[in-house]
């Protein structure tokens, strides 16, 4: 699957943001912060990861639809991309 450079940049930014949130959660645990605050940050990190996954699958679906024969030949037929989407939901 070929991902456009702008999609790769977007995914990288999203994953770095999630990484920062997870580091923040680790620091909050070390600092003995309130569980509600920690849970809120974990939820934000989870949401960021989910969105990154959806961006990836959306890019894959777009690629598959733009060249179905090539995508199927590379193992990314529509059914496989749908399965990727369902793993995220």
PyMOL CGO cylinders between C-alpha atoms (Angstrom):
from pymol import cmd
from pymol.cgo import CYLINDER

trace = [
    CYLINDER, 0.00, 0.00, 0.00, 1.30, 3.41, -0.91, 0.3, 1, 1, 1, 1, 1, 1,
    CYLINDER, 1.30, 3.41, -0.91, 0.60, 6.20, 1.53, 0.3, 1, 1, 1, 1, 1, 1,
    CYLINDER, 0.60, 6.20, 1.53, 0.86, 9.82, 0.41, 0.3, 1, 1, 1, 1, 1, 1,
    CYLINDER, 0.86, 9.82, 0.41, 3.58, 11.83, 2.18, 0.3, 1, 1, 1, 1, 1, 1,
    CYLINDER, 3.58, 11.83, 2.18, 0.98, 14.09, 3.77, 0.3, 1, 1, 1, 1, 1, 1,
    CYLINDER, 0.98, 14.09, 3.77, -0.75, 11.06, 5.30, 0.3, 1, 1, 1, 1, 1, 1,
    CYLINDER, -0.75, 11.06, 5.30, 2.54, 9.80, 6.68, 0.3, 1, 1, 1, 1, 1, 1,
    CYLINDER, 2.54, 9.80, 6.68, 3.22, 13.25, 8.16, 0.3, 1, 1, 1, 1, 1, 1,
    CYLINDER, 3.22, 13.25, 8.16, -0.26, 13.36, 9.70, 0.3, 1, 1, 1, 1, 1, 1,
    CYLINDER, -0.26, 13.36, 9.70, 0.13, 9.88, 11.18, 0.3, 1, 1, 1, 1, 1, 1,
    CYLINDER, 0.13, 9.88, 11.18, 3.56, 10.71, 12.55, 0.3, 1, 1, 1, 1, 1, 1,
    CYLINDER, 3.56, 10.71, 12.55, 2.22, 13.85, 14.27, 0.3, 1, 1, 1, 1, 1, 1,
    CYLINDER, 2.22, 13.85, 14.27, -0.72, 11.94, 15.75, 0.3, 1, 1, 1, 1, 1, 1,
    CYLINDER, -0.72, 11.94, 15.75, 1.51, 9.16, 17.05, 0.3, 1, 1, 1, 1, 1, 1,
    CYLINDER, 1.51, 9.16, 17.05, 3.99, 11.61, 18.56, 0.3, 1, 1, 1, 1, 1, 1,
    CYLINDER, 3.99, 11.61, 18.56, 1.12, 13.37, 20.30, 0.3, 1, 1, 1, 1, 1, 1,
    CYLINDER, 1.12, 13.37, 20.30, -0.12, 10.06, 21.70, 0.3, 1, 1, 1, 1, 1, 1,
    CYLINDER, -0.12, 10.06, 21.70, 3.43, 9.18, 22.76, 0.3, 1, 1, 1, 1, 1, 1,
    CYLINDER, 3.43, 9.18, 22.76, 3.64, 12.46, 24.65, 0.3, 1, 1, 1, 1, 1, 1,
    CYLINDER, 3.64, 12.46, 24.65, 0.31, 11.79, 26.32, 0.3, 1, 1, 1, 1, 1, 1,
    CYLINDER, 0.31, 11.79, 26.32, 1.52, 8.36, 27.44, 0.3, 1, 1, 1, 1, 1, 1,
    CYLINDER, 1.52, 8.36, 27.44, 4.70, 9.84, 28.84, 0.3, 1, 1, 1, 1, 1, 1,
    CYLINDER, 4.70, 9.84, 28.84, 2.53, 12.33, 30.67, 0.3, 1, 1, 1, 1, 1, 1,
    CYLINDER, 2.53, 12.33, 30.67, 0.50, 9.48, 32.16, 0.3, 1, 1, 1, 1, 1, 1,
    CYLINDER, 0.50, 9.48, 32.16, 3.69, 7.79, 33.35, 0.3, 1, 1, 1, 1, 1, 1,
    CYLINDER, 3.69, 7.79, 33.35, 4.78, 11.01, 35.02, 0.3, 1, 1, 1, 1, 1, 1,
    CYLINDER, 4.78, 11.01, 35.02, 1.36, 11.46, 36.59, 0.3, 1, 1, 1, 1, 1, 1,
    CYLINDER, 1.36, 11.46, 36.59, 1.62, 7.97, 38.08, 0.3, 1, 1, 1, 1, 1, 1,
    CYLINDER, 1.62, 7.97, 38.08, 5.07, 8.71, 39.47, 0.3, 1, 1, 1, 1, 1, 1,
    CYLINDER, 5.07, 8.71, 39.47, 3.78, 11.98, 40.91, 0.3, 1, 1, 1, 1, 1, 1,
    CYLINDER, 3.78, 11.98, 40.91, 0.86, 10.24, 42.59, 0.3, 1, 1, 1, 1, 1, 1,
    CYLINDER, 0.86, 10.24, 42.59, -1.77, 12.27, 40.72, 0.3, 1, 1, 1, 1, 1, 1,
    CYLINDER, -1.77, 12.27, 40.72, -5.47, 11.67, 41.10, 0.3, 1, 1, 1, 1, 1, 1,
    CYLINDER, -5.47, 11.67, 41.10, -6.86, 8.57, 39.35, 0.3, 1, 1, 1, 1, 1, 1,
    CYLINDER, -6.86, 8.57, 39.35, -9.52, 10.63, 37.57, 0.3, 1, 1, 1, 1, 1, 1,
    CYLINDER, -9.52, 10.63, 37.57, -6.88, 12.82, 35.96, 0.3, 1, 1, 1, 1, 1, 1,
    CYLINDER, -6.88, 12.82, 35.96, -4.86, 9.78, 34.92, 0.3, 1, 1, 1, 1, 1, 1,
    CYLINDER, -4.86, 9.78, 34.92, -7.94, 8.07, 33.46, 0.3, 1, 1, 1, 1, 1, 1,
    CYLINDER, -7.94, 8.07, 33.46, -8.73, 11.21, 31.48, 0.3, 1, 1, 1, 1, 1, 1,
    CYLINDER, -8.73, 11.21, 31.48, -5.24, 11.29, 29.98, 0.3, 1, 1, 1, 1, 1, 1,
    CYLINDER, -5.24, 11.29, 29.98, -5.38, 7.57, 29.18, 0.3, 1, 1, 1, 1, 1, 1,
    CYLINDER, -5.38, 7.57, 29.18, -8.67, 8.13, 27.39, 0.3, 1, 1, 1, 1, 1, 1,
    CYLINDER, -8.67, 8.13, 27.39, -7.12, 10.97, 25.38, 0.3, 1, 1, 1, 1, 1, 1,
    CYLINDER, -7.12, 10.97, 25.38, -4.15, 8.79, 24.40, 0.3, 1, 1, 1, 1, 1, 1,
    CYLINDER, -4.15, 8.79, 24.40, -6.47, 5.94, 23.42, 0.3, 1, 1, 1, 1, 1, 1,
    CYLINDER, -6.47, 5.94, 23.42, -8.55, 8.28, 21.27, 0.3, 1, 1, 1, 1, 1, 1,
    CYLINDER, -8.55, 8.28, 21.27, -5.43, 9.63, 19.58, 0.3, 1, 1, 1, 1, 1, 1,
    CYLINDER, -5.43, 9.63, 19.58, -4.30, 6.10, 18.71, 0.3, 1, 1, 1, 1, 1, 1,
    CYLINDER, -4.30, 6.10, 18.71, -7.75, 5.21, 17.38, 0.3, 1, 1, 1, 1, 1, 1,
    CYLINDER, -7.75, 5.21, 17.38, -7.82, 8.26, 15.16, 0.3, 1, 1, 1, 1, 1, 1,
    CYLINDER, -7.82, 8.26, 15.16, -4.37, 7.45, 13.80, 0.3, 1, 1, 1, 1, 1, 1,
    CYLINDER, -4.37, 7.45, 13.80, -5.62, 3.98, 12.96, 0.3, 1, 1, 1, 1, 1, 1,
    CYLINDER, -5.62, 3.98, 12.96, -8.66, 5.36, 11.18, 0.3, 1, 1, 1, 1, 1, 1,
    CYLINDER, -8.66, 5.36, 11.18, -6.50, 7.76, 9.17, 0.3, 1, 1, 1, 1, 1, 1,
    CYLINDER, -6.50, 7.76, 9.17, -4.35, 4.80, 8.12, 0.3, 1, 1, 1, 1, 1, 1,
    CYLINDER, -4.35, 4.80, 8.12, -7.33, 2.65, 7.11, 0.3, 1, 1, 1, 1, 1, 1,
    CYLINDER, -7.33, 2.65, 7.11, -8.98, 5.56, 5.29, 0.3, 1, 1, 1, 1, 1, 1,
    CYLINDER, -8.98, 5.56, 5.29, -5.81, 6.11, 3.29, 0.3, 1, 1, 1, 1, 1, 1,
    CYLINDER, -5.81, 6.11, 3.29, -5.69, 2.40, 2.53, 0.3, 1, 1, 1, 1, 1, 1,
    CYLINDER, -5.69, 2.40, 2.53, -9.30, 2.33, 1.45, 0.3, 1, 1, 1, 1, 1, 1,
    CYLINDER, -9.30, 2.33, 1.45, -8.75, 5.34, -0.81, 0.3, 1, 1, 1, 1, 1, 1,
    CYLINDER, -8.75, 5.34, -0.81, -5.72, 3.64, -2.35, 0.3, 1, 1, 1, 1, 1, 1,
    CYLINDER, -5.72, 3.64, -2.35, -7.65, 0.40, -2.90, 0.3, 1, 1, 1, 1, 1, 1,
    CYLINDER, -7.65, 0.40, -2.90, -10.54, 2.16, -4.56, 0.3, 1, 1, 1, 1, 1, 1,
    CYLINDER, -10.54, 2.16, -4.56, -8.27, 4.19, -6.81, 0.3, 1, 1, 1, 1, 1, 1,
    CYLINDER, -8.27, 4.19, -6.81, -6.52, 1.10, -8.23, 0.3, 1, 1, 1, 1, 1, 1,
    CYLINDER, -6.52, 1.10, -8.23, -8.45, -2.04, -7.24, 0.3, 1, 1, 1, 1, 1, 1,
    CYLINDER, -8.45, -2.04, -7.24, -6.49, -4.45, -9.44, 0.3, 1, 1, 1, 1, 1, 1,
    CYLINDER, -6.49, -4.45, -9.44, -3.10, -3.39, -8.10, 0.3, 1, 1, 1, 1, 1, 1,
    CYLINDER, -3.10, -3.39, -8.10, -4.28, -3.27, -4.51, 0.3, 1, 1, 1, 1, 1, 1,
    CYLINDER, -4.28, -3.27, -4.51, -5.77, -6.77, -4.78, 0.3, 1, 1, 1, 1, 1, 1,
    CYLINDER, -5.77, -6.77, -4.78, -2.53, -8.03, -6.32, 0.3, 1, 1, 1, 1, 1, 1,
    CYLINDER, -2.53, -8.03, -6.32, -0.62, -6.63, -3.33, 0.3, 1, 1, 1, 1, 1, 1,
    CYLINDER, -0.62, -6.63, -3.33, -2.98, -8.28, -0.83, 0.3, 1, 1, 1, 1, 1, 1,
    CYLINDER, -2.98, -8.28, -0.83, -5.11, -5.23, -0.10, 0.3, 1, 1, 1, 1, 1, 1,
    CYLINDER, -5.11, -5.23, -0.10, -8.40, -6.08, -1.68, 0.3, 1, 1, 1, 1, 1, 1,
    CYLINDER, -8.40, -6.08, -1.68, -11.47, -4.35, -0.31, 0.3, 1, 1, 1, 1, 1, 1,
    CYLINDER, -11.47, -4.35, -0.31, -12.29, -7.24, 2.02, 0.3, 1, 1, 1, 1, 1, 1,
    CYLINDER, -12.29, -7.24, 2.02, -8.85, -7.06, 3.68, 0.3, 1, 1, 1, 1, 1, 1,
    CYLINDER, -8.85, -7.06, 3.68, -9.11, -3.32, 4.18, 0.3, 1, 1, 1, 1, 1, 1,
    CYLINDER, -9.11, -3.32, 4.18, -12.57, -3.76, 5.69, 0.3, 1, 1, 1, 1, 1, 1,
    CYLINDER, -12.57, -3.76, 5.69, -11.07, -6.28, 8.12, 0.3, 1, 1, 1, 1, 1, 1,
    CYLINDER, -11.07, -6.28, 8.12, -8.40, -3.73, 9.07, 0.3, 1, 1, 1, 1, 1, 1,
    CYLINDER, -8.40, -3.73, 9.07, -11.15, -1.22, 9.76, 0.3, 1, 1, 1, 1, 1, 1,
    CYLINDER, -11.15, -1.22, 9.76, -13.07, -3.69, 11.91, 0.3, 1, 1, 1, 1, 1, 1,
    CYLINDER, -13.07, -3.69, 11.91, -10.00, -4.43, 14.03, 0.3, 1, 1, 1, 1, 1, 1,
    CYLINDER, -10.00, -4.43, 14.03, -10.04, -0.77, 15.03, 0.3, 1, 1, 1, 1, 1, 1,
    CYLINDER, -10.04, -0.77, 15.03, -13.71, -0.56, 15.88, 0.3, 1, 1, 1, 1, 1, 1,
]
cmd.load_cgo(trace, "trace")
